[in-house]
Amino acid sequence: KERGEHHFYNHEALNSKNILEEFIKDEVLSFSYPNGQRNAFSAKSRELIFKAGYTTATTTMWDVITNHTDRLSLPRCEIAATDKFNDFVAKMLGKQDYRKIICKFRGGNKNWWG
């Protein structure tokens, strides 16, 4: 029996995609990596997600999306319910990110958990 990363992405991600598609009667194209920090997925898992039919995948790493961002390892940006429109725009442009300040103190490490 397969174990580890290959098993998860090859079977569970594909099975959950099929179950969701059957339930919502529509195609599921986006995936969210469980505990999607840099050490929680690899080039192999990215390949398996692509082969399962996903066109985008989201990590839990934080950053701004650019034209060069890999669609199968998209970062997130925290938007709070209390954010005003100007806050939202600033965050989308990467101009208001408290984690970026913390990153500087951590020697440039964007992996939030270490």
Summary of the structure (lengths in Angstrom):
residues: 114
radius of gyration: 16.2
end to end distance: 31.7
largest distance: 51.7
contacts: 266
relative contact order: 0.13
helix: 43%
strand: 11%
